[in-house]
Amino acid sequence: MSKTSKVGIIGAGNVGADVANALVLLGRCVRVVLFDRTLSKAEGEVWDIEDSIPLLKEMEIIPSNQYEDLADSDIIIVTAGGVA
């Protein structure tokens, strides 16, 4: 199975962060963009996930609140839900 180059995840809540973490741990891609409209939320989740990256190789995870950062993603996963 080949490695995907870039995966974009929209929504840095529990589901989005868990999907990003799984992608990192499984090594299924080279780059993950974790998008959330609240940049600090995406940054916090990325910082937590980055703690495991030194054990892995060739993995980049990027927090973002700019849709442009999702451009050229091979796959985009939407995990954002409504506000209750």
Secondary structure, DSSP 8 states (H G I E B T S, - for coil): ---EEEEEEE--SHHHHHHHHHHHHHT-EEEEEEE-SSHHHHHHHHHHHHTTGGGSSS-EEEEES-GGGGTT-SEEEE------
